[in-house]
Amino acid sequence: MSRRLTGKVVIATHNAGKLVEMRDLLVPFGVEAVSAGELGLPEPDETGTMFAENAAIKAKAAADATGLPAFADDSGLCVDALDGAPGLFSARWAGPDKDFAGAMARIFAELDARGAIDRRAHFVSALVLAWPDGHTELFEGRVFGDLVAPRGSAGFGYDPIFRPDGHDRTFGEMSAAEKHGVDWQTGAGLSHRARAFVALRRACLAPGA
């Protein structure tokens, strides 16, 4: 059974871009959020073989360390013609310096090397909410689209090369509100992270909040 989330929560991330997006999504619900980075918590080793496993590792580590509920997102870009890569290793493709321009260039170089014309891809977000007593809940979201030449400087990561289905602009050309596309009345969302968060909202945040 799902639990209601109230009071204070730890966002188990050291990624500034993810932190901004998660805080934006929490604003309507009056939940106080502090990040693992702000608390000085170490980053656990992400040894999972699935997005959900890595999200659970991060959320559980933060909940155990703080005695507070914690949630973590593990997400990535999956390119059809690259057999789902970079996928689970999306952040690692950018290296320790977070060189996503280089990572995006690598994607196109590998597509060219394969002679791949298909540019279909999707983002995945696995969001795990963990409590100090070991209870966890998983919420997932996906958004499908095409890869295009980099456009826009908004967002972060691979946003400039991803154009979601039904839109003319990339995530890198959209404001945060446009990228998330959240309508709390209908439960709709555009981005992968927003779709996972909408599912969390239904289960764990007070109705009508």
C-alpha positions, 0 to 999 in steps of 0.5 A, a space after each residue: 500500500 502506498 504511503 502519504 508523503 508529507 513534511 520533509 524529504 531528501 532528494 537523493 541527487 548530486 545532479 544540479 539539473 535534476 535537483 532543479 526539476 524535482 524541486 519545481 515538481 514538488 512546489 505545488 505540494 508544500 513538501 520541504 526538500 533538501 538534497 543529498 548534495 546539500 547534506 554532504 551525503 556521499 554518492 553510493 555506487 550505482 551497481 544496478 543493472 536497471 534504472 529502477 535498481 540504481 534509483 533504489 540504491 540512491 534513495 535507500 542510502 539517503 533514507 538510511 543516512 538521514 532518517 527521512 523519506 528520500 526519493 531518487 531518480 535514475 534516468 537515461 536516453 535510450 537510442 533504438 539504433 544503438 541497441 538502447 545505448 547510452 541507456 543506463 550509462 547516459 551520465 557516464 558517457 559524459 565523463 567526470 567533467 559532465 561533457 554532454 556536448 561530447 556525449 551527444 557528439 558520440 551518439 551521432 558518431 556511433 550512429 554514423 559508424 553503423 550507417 543508421 538512418 533511424 533516429 528514434 529514441 526515448 528517455 526513461 525515468 525510474 523514481 524510487 521513494 524510500 522510507 527509513 524502515 525499508 519501505 519503497 515505492 517505484 514510479 516510472 515514466 517514458 517519453 518517445 521522440 527523435 534525435 536531431 542536431 543540437 538545438 537550445 540551451 535550456 534543460 540539461 544533459 541530452 535535452 538539446 538533441 531530443 525532440 519529443 513526439 508531437 513537438 517541433 522543438 527539442 527539450 533544450 528549446 523548451 522552458 521548464 514548464 513546457 518540458 514537464 508539461 504537467 497538468 495536475 487536473 488531468 494527470 498529464 505530463 510530457 517529460 519522462 521525469 514529469 510522467 514518473 512524478 505524476 504517478 508518484 503524486 497520485 500514490 503519495 501526495 494528498 489528493 487535491 494538493 
